[in-house]
Amino acid sequence: MSMLIFTLLSVVHFLQVTPIRVKQEAFTLPTIGYRLTGTQLKIKQTQSTFFCANECVRMEECLAYNYKHENGTCQLMPTADLSKAEPDDEFQIIRKKVK
């Protein structure tokens, strides 16, 4: 029983501390003062845009994210189409580069 608990704790620990490396060239420069509208895949608070990018990389369907520096709001989006953006001085849009 204790071996099972140790194994489970090891797996949990591994999952929590293993970051995905996000390369800067994987994303576009931010479109400042706009945010994408529509259905959001996920909304969460993150410490920085880097952590938001990390969340986006983990989801294949995430093509861009809206980020608000003031409070760390991270909105993962299924579209990177800037025609679906609206002005919002508090946000910026960062899009995945298509390979």
C-alpha positions in Angstrom: 0.0 0.0 0.0 2.8 2.5 0.9 4.5 1.7 -2.4 1.3 2.6 -4.3 1.0 5.9 -2.4 4.7 6.7 -3.1 4.2 5.9 -6.8 1.1 8.1 -7.0 2.9 10.9 -5.2 5.9 10.6 -7.6 3.6 10.8 -10.6 1.8 13.8 -9.2 5.1 15.5 -8.4 6.5 14.8 -11.8 3.4 16.2 -13.5 3.5 19.4 -11.5 7.2 20.3 -12.0 7.7 19.2 -15.6 7.2 22.4 -17.7 6.8 22.4 -21.5 9.4 24.5 -23.1 7.8 27.3 -25.0 10.0 28.8 -27.7 9.5 32.5 -28.3 9.4 31.9 -32.1 6.4 29.6 -31.6 4.2 32.7 -31.1 3.7 36.1 -32.8 4.5 39.4 -31.3 1.5 40.6 -29.3 -1.3 42.6 -30.8 -1.7 45.2 -28.0 -5.0 46.8 -27.3 -7.2 44.1 -28.8 -8.8 40.9 -27.7 -10.2 38.0 -29.6 -14.0 37.5 -29.2 -16.0 34.3 -29.2 -15.9 31.0 -27.3 -13.0 30.6 -25.0 -11.4 27.1 -24.6 -10.3 28.0 -21.0 -9.9 31.0 -18.8 -7.4 31.1 -15.9 -5.2 33.4 -14.0 -1.5 33.1 -14.7 1.7 34.8 -13.4 2.8 36.0 -16.8 2.2 35.7 -20.5 4.8 32.9 -20.5 2.6 30.7 -18.3 -0.4 31.5 -20.5 1.6 30.5 -23.6 2.5 27.3 -21.8 -1.2 26.5 -21.3 -1.9 27.2 -24.9 0.9 24.9 -26.1 -0.6 22.1 -24.0 -3.9 22.3 -25.9 -3.8 21.4 -29.6 -7.0 23.3 -30.3 -5.6 26.6 -28.8 -4.5 28.8 -31.7 -4.1 32.1 -29.7 -4.7 33.6 -26.3 -5.8 36.9 -24.9 -3.7 38.1 -22.0 -4.4 40.9 -19.5 -1.3 42.0 -17.6 -3.2 43.8 -14.8 -4.5 40.6 -13.2 -3.0 37.8 -15.3 -6.2 36.8 -17.0 -5.4 34.2 -19.7 -8.1 33.4 -22.2 -7.2 30.4 -24.5 -8.9 30.8 -27.9 -9.7 28.3 -30.7 -9.1 31.0 -33.3 -6.3 33.3 -34.3 -8.4 35.3 -36.8 -7.8 39.0 -36.1 -11.1 39.8 -37.9 -12.7 38.4 -34.8 -10.8 40.9 -32.5 -12.2 44.0 -30.9 -10.4 46.9 -29.3 -9.7 46.5 -25.6 -6.9 48.5 -24.0 -6.5 46.0 -21.2 -5.6 43.0 -23.4 -3.2 41.8 -25.9 -3.5 38.9 -28.4 -0.7 36.4 -28.9 -1.1 33.9 -31.8 0.5 30.6 -32.4 2.6 30.6 -35.6 1.3 28.0 -38.1 3.9 25.6 -39.3 
